[in-house]
Amino acid sequence: MTDGVSSLQNQENLIRTIADNVTVGLFLMDQKSRCVFMNVAAESMTGYSMDELKGQTLHDVIHFKRPDGSLFPSSECPLDKSLIDMVRVKDYETSYIRKNGSFFPVSVSSSPVMDRGLSMGMVLEIRDLTERRASEARAQWQRYHDQLTGLPNRSHFTERLVELCTISQGKKFSVLIIDLDRFKLINESLGHQAGDRLIQEVADRLVPCLGDTDILARMGGDEYGIILSVMDGGDEIDRVCTRIRDCLKDVFRFDGTEMYINASIGVAVYPNDGADASALFKNAESALYRAKEAGRNNFQHYESSMNATTFQKLAMENTLRRAVENKEFLVYYQPQIDVRDGRIIQVEALVRWMHPQLGLTMPSEFVGIAEVNGLIHPIGEWVLRQACLDVGSWDSAGHRVRLAVNLSARQLKQKHIVRSIRKGLSDTGFDPSRLELEITESVLIDDSDSVYNTLVQLKKNGIRFAIDDFNTRYSSLNYLKHFPVDALKLDKSFMSGIPGKEKDSAIVNAIINLSRSLGLSVVAEGIERPEQLKFLKERNCDMAQGYMFSPPVPADQLLKLLNLNSAWN
């Protein structure tokens, strides 16, 4: 008999040991929901010892919470019903109250204890969900917030915008899309760490510009979104936009480096500029693009005409992509003559697009779009190759002329531009010393170190460089001392007043003299009248081009001009 009692005690101790070594909280309840046993994990979770809870119902001490936060009356508790109805409850989520008065989230499962078909009580398993809920909260925060700035992200912004369009019932609010001007240049020159710090600092400066009910979000990259939830009218929007621009005026300082940044802002107003979130956002972005086109560092309100312009550009871009694949481009040539004897000594290559619907299309209609979407690179490579082949083919007819090709800022900053140009010359067998690349003054001013290195590498192959549309900005004169430039092309705006306008004549005369002292040749553009040519000849200008000699023409017509020019000379 003693052995039997001892065996039972051993079994009970074993069960207790097992129960105390699991992380799940365990309660054993009798038929009246009174606590008979609880393990160590249950004591740790609740803060109560078994002696404190033994003989009491959990409703008397721990309580349960409904999902809405209110307490369950004992008669309505699902766990108590499981005891009465003798059914199992699986993973019921509720909250318990600890001894110190704090609630903690739990998942509870209950199983009836049966003996010969009769309910003897119930076993409760409780799992503390505190860490899981905290992890879920972190995941939820990360889903709707930007990691770098802590601001709401694009998803949060979009959901809030959809919600406002649903509940506003015609009440006005506005959407602002902000994009930092030339942020890419900062990233490339100072590194992404400086760029990230700038993004954070801009966010910190923007917050005080807004009201408590407004929403500021980082949309991604260097773009921010704002919802102005309370608005009296357009003047208030303008005041907010002005505050945003003003808050960015002061210098940003990072690790001894000073940076200045501006912003372009697009504005759309609900419901005038869009009845749903998608339309509002799209129209605010259209206004942003207009702000950038207007010179950046300004704000623009959406106008219905913007969509038509955007649609036209999109259609042009799609057609332009096909044009690259279908080789729809042409090269036209405009002769450059020696002012002293009228001989054609160089031709400028100019791209044209034979648009399938619009016909012959000028560069002003598509080059800007090509630069934005990166198509300028394959177009530029094709123009150089085709021009080298055309000019090389005229050699057999006895016309050995030099070639001038325009190189845009975007092309010049392309990573592999040196290799691309060298390959184009090698593949066509064109002599590099007969090639002159025309670049604009702004290229020399922006990112000058990178540009200098590129020009020096190409100069080693014998390639010449000319500054196109040269004017008299002081910064340009300074750069002439440092860059390997061979020629200046006088802006045709100066030539229109020659020789009648004294100031224009004085400027042209000064540039020619300056070029002489620096060892540079001069090409005058826009020559249309004999008296202009006479003026240039008297001042020993080197070359001239313009409609007086010929407009840009296809390769076969330029060959005819070369034949005639040879006959005259």
Residue pairs with C-beta under 8 A, 6 or more apart in sequence:
16 39
19 26
19 37
19 39
19 40
20 39
20 40
20 41
22 39
22 41
23 41
24 41
24 125
24 126
24 127
25 38
25 39
25 41
25 42
25 44
25 45
25 46
25 106
25 124
25 125
25 126
25 127
25 128
26 37
26 38
26 39
26 41
26 42
26 123
26 124
26 125
26 126
27 35
27 37
27 38
27 42
27 58
27 123
27 124
27 126
28 35
28 36
28 37
28 38
28 113
28 121
28 122
28 123
28 124
29 35
29 36
29 57
29 58
29 83
29 121
29 122
29 123
29 124
30 36
30 120
30 121
31 83
31 119
31 120
31 121
32 57
33 57
33 58
33 59
33 74
33 80
33 83
33 122
34 55
34 56
34 57
35 50
35 53
35 54
35 55
35 56
35 57
35 58
36 54
36 121
37 50
37 54
38 48
38 50
38 53
42 126
43 49
43 50
45 96
45 98
45 104
45 106
45 126
45 128
46 53
46 62
46 96
46 98
46 99
47 98
47 99
47 100
48 61
48 62
48 99
52 61
52 99
53 61
53 62
57 74
58 64
58 96
58 124
59 72
59 74
59 77
59 80
62 96
62 97
63 71
63 72
63 96
63 97
64 71
64 72
64 77
64 79
64 94
64 95
64 96
65 71
65 72
65 94
65 95
65 96
65 103
66 72
66 94
67 93
67 94
72 94
74 80
78 89
78 92
79 89
79 92
79 108
79 110
79 122
79 124
81 87
82 88
82 89
82 110
82 112
82 122
83 110
83 112
83 119
83 121
83 122
86 112
86 114
86 119
87 112
88 109
88 110
88 111
88 112
89 108
89 109
89 110
90 109
91 107
91 108
91 109
92 107
92 108
92 109
92 110
93 105
93 106
93 107
93 108
93 129
94 105
94 106
94 108
95 103
95 104
95 105
95 106
96 103
96 104
96 106
96 126
97 103
98 104
104 128
104 129
104 130
105 128
105 129
105 130
105 133
106 126
106 127
106 128
106 129
107 126
107 127
107 129
108 124
108 125
108 126
108 127
109 124
109 125
110 122
110 123
110 124
110 125
111 122
111 123
111 125
112 119
112 121
112 122
113 119
113 120
113 121
113 122
113 123
114 120
143 155
144 152
144 153
144 155
144 156
144 159
145 151
145 152
145 153
145 156
146 152
146 153
146 217
146 218
148 196
148 199
148 200
148 218
149 199
149 200
149 203
149 218
150 203
151 203
151 216
151 217
151 218
151 224
152 160
152 215
152 216
152 217
152 218
153 217
153 218
153 219
153 220
154 217
154 218
154 219
154 220
154 225
156 217
157 215
157 217
157 219
157 225
157 227
158 277
158 281
160 215
160 227
161 175
161 227
161 277
161 280
161 281
162 276
162 277
164 173
164 227
164 229
164 270
165 270
165 275
165 276
165 277
165 280
168 270
168 271
170 271
172 231
172 269
172 270
172 271
172 272
173 227
173 228
173 229
173 230
173 231
173 269
173 270
174 227
174 228
174 231
174 237
174 267
174 268
174 269
174 270
175 225
175 226
175 227
175 228
175 267
175 268
175 269
175 270
175 280
175 281
175 284
176 225
176 226
176 227
176 228
176 237
176 240
176 241
176 244
176 265
176 266
176 267
176 284
176 299
177 219
177 223
177 224
177 225
177 265
177 266
177 281
177 284
177 285
177 287
177 288
178 206
178 223
178 224
178 225
178 226
178 244
178 263
178 264
178 265
178 288
179 222
179 223
179 224
179 263
179 264
179 265
179 288
179 292
180 198
180 202
180 222
180 223
180 261
180 262
180 263
181 261
181 262
181 263
181 264
181 292
181 296
181 297
182 261
182 262
182 296
183 195
183 198
183 221
183 222
183 261
185 446
185 447
186 194
186 195
186 198
186 259
186 261
187 194
187 195
189 447
190 254
190 257
190 259
194 254
194 255
194 257
194 259
197 254
198 252
198 254
198 259
198 261
199 218
199 222
201 252
202 224
202 248
202 261
203 216
203 218
203 224
205 247
205 248
206 216
206 224
206 226
206 244
206 247
207 216
208 247
209 240
209 243
209 244
209 247
210 216
210 226
210 228
210 240
211 228
211 229
211 230
213 229
213 230
214 226
214 227
214 228
214 229
214 230
215 225
215 226
215 227
215 229
216 224
216 225
216 226
217 224
217 225
217 226
218 224
218 225
219 225
226 240
228 236
228 237
228 240
231 237
231 269
234 269
234 301
237 267
237 269
237 301
238 299
241 265
241 267
241 299
244 263
244 265
245 262
245 263
245 265
245 297
245 298
245 299
248 261
248 262
248 263
249 260
251 258
251 259
251 260
252 258
252 259
252 260
252 261
253 259
262 296
262 297
263 297
264 288
264 291
264 292
264 296
264 297
264 298
264 299
265 287
265 288
265 291
265 298
265 299
265 300
266 284
266 285
266 286
266 287
266 288
266 289
266 290
266 291
266 299
266 300
266 302
267 284
267 287
267 299
267 300
267 301
267 302
268 274
268 280
268 281
268 283
268 284
268 287
268 301
268 302
269 301
269 302
270 280
273 279
273 280
273 283
273 284
273 302
274 280
274 281
274 282
274 283
283 302
283 306
283 307
284 302
286 302
286 306
286 307
286 310
287 300
287 301
287 302
287 303
287 306
288 300
289 306
289 310
290 300
290 303
290 306
291 298
291 299
291 300
294 300
313 369
316 365
316 366
316 369
317 369
317 373
319 355
319 356
320 353
320 366
320 369
320 370
320 373
320 375
321 373
321 375
322 328
323 329
323 353
323 355
324 375
324 378
324 379
327 382
328 353
328 354
328 355
328 356
329 351
329 352
329 353
329 354
329 379
329 382
329 383
330 351
330 352
330 353
330 354
330 360
330 554
331 349
331 350
331 351
331 352
331 383
331 386
331 387
331 390
331 554
331 555
332 349
332 350
332 351
332 352
332 552
332 553
332 554
333 347
333 348
333 349
333 350
333 387
333 390
333 552
333 553
333 554
333 555
333 558
334 347
334 348
334 350
334 545
334 550
334 551
334 552
334 553
335 344
335 346
335 347
335 545
335 549
335 550
335 558
335 561
335 565
336 344
336 345
336 346
336 347
336 348
336 404
336 523
336 543
336 544
336 545
337 343
337 344
337 345
337 543
337 544
337 545
337 549
337 565
338 344
338 345
338 542
338 543
339 524
339 533
339 536
339 537
339 540
339 541
339 542
339 543
339 544
340 537
341 569
342 565
342 568
342 569
343 565
343 569
344 399
344 401
344 549
344 561
344 562
344 565
345 401
345 402
345 543
346 401
346 402
346 403
346 404
346 436
346 543
347 391
347 401
347 402
347 403
347 404
347 558
348 404
348 405
348 406
348 438
348 545
348 552
349 383
349 384
349 387
349 403
349 404
349 405
349 406
350 363
350 406
350 552
351 363
351 367
351 379
351 383
352 360
352 361
352 362
352 363
352 552
353 360
353 361
353 365
353 366
354 360
354 361
355 361
367 376
367 408
369 375
370 376
370 379
371 408
371 410
376 408
376 410
376 411
377 410
377 411
377 414
377 420
380 407
380 408
380 411
381 420
381 424
383 405
384 405
384 421
384 424
384 425
385 424
385 427
385 428
387 403
387 405
388 403
388 424
388 425
388 428
388 429
388 430
388 435
389 428
389 430
390 555
390 558
391 401
391 403
391 430
391 434
392 428
392 429
392 430
394 400
394 401
394 559
394 562
397 559
397 562
397 563
398 566
399 559
399 562
399 563
399 566
400 434
401 434
401 562
402 434
402 435
402 436
403 430
403 434
403 435
403 436
404 435
404 436
404 437
404 438
404 466
405 435
405 436
405 437
405 438
406 437
406 438
406 439
406 468
407 437
407 438
407 439
408 440
409 439
409 440
409 442
409 443
409 446
411 417
412 439
412 443
412 451
412 454
413 447
413 450
413 451
414 420
417 454
418 454
418 457
418 458
421 437
421 458
421 463
422 461
424 430
425 431
425 432
425 435
425 461
431 462
432 461
432 462
432 463
433 462
433 463
433 464
435 463
435 464
436 463
436 464
436 465
436 466
436 486
436 487
437 458
437 463
437 464
437 465
437 466
438 465
438 466
438 467
438 468
438 489
439 465
439 466
439 467
439 468
440 467
440 468
440 469
441 467
441 469
441 470
441 471
441 473
441 475
441 476
441 479
443 451
444 451
444 467
444 476
444 479
444 483
445 475
445 476
445 479
448 479
451 483
452 482
452 483
455 465
455 483
455 484
456 484
458 465
459 465
459 484
464 486
464 487
465 483
465 484
465 485
465 486
465 487
466 485
466 486
466 487
466 488
466 489
466 523
467 476
467 480
467 485
467 487
467 488
467 489
468 489
469 489
469 491
469 492
469 525
470 476
470 488
470 489
470 490
470 491
470 511
471 491
471 493
471 494
472 507
472 510
472 511
477 514
480 518
480 520
481 518
485 520
486 520
486 521
487 520
487 521
487 522
487 523
487 542
488 511
488 515
488 520
488 521
488 522
488 523
489 522
489 523
489 524
489 525
490 508
490 511
490 522
490 523
490 524
490 525
491 525
492 525
492 526
492 546
493 526
494 504
494 507
494 508
494 511
495 504
495 508
495 524
495 525
495 526
495 527
495 532
495 546
496 504
496 526
497 503
497 504
497 505
498 504
498 505
498 508
498 531
498 532
498 535
498 536
499 505
499 531
499 532
499 534
499 535
505 535
508 524
508 535
508 539
509 539
511 522
512 522
512 539
512 540
512 541
515 521
515 522
516 540
521 542
521 543
522 541
522 542
522 543
523 542
523 543
523 544
523 545
524 532
524 536
524 541
524 543
524 544
524 545
524 546
525 544
525 545
525 546
526 546
527 533
527 536
527 544
527 545
527 546
527 547
527 548
527 549
528 546
528 547
528 548
529 548
530 548
532 544
532 546
532 548
533 544
533 548
536 544
550 558
550 561
553 561
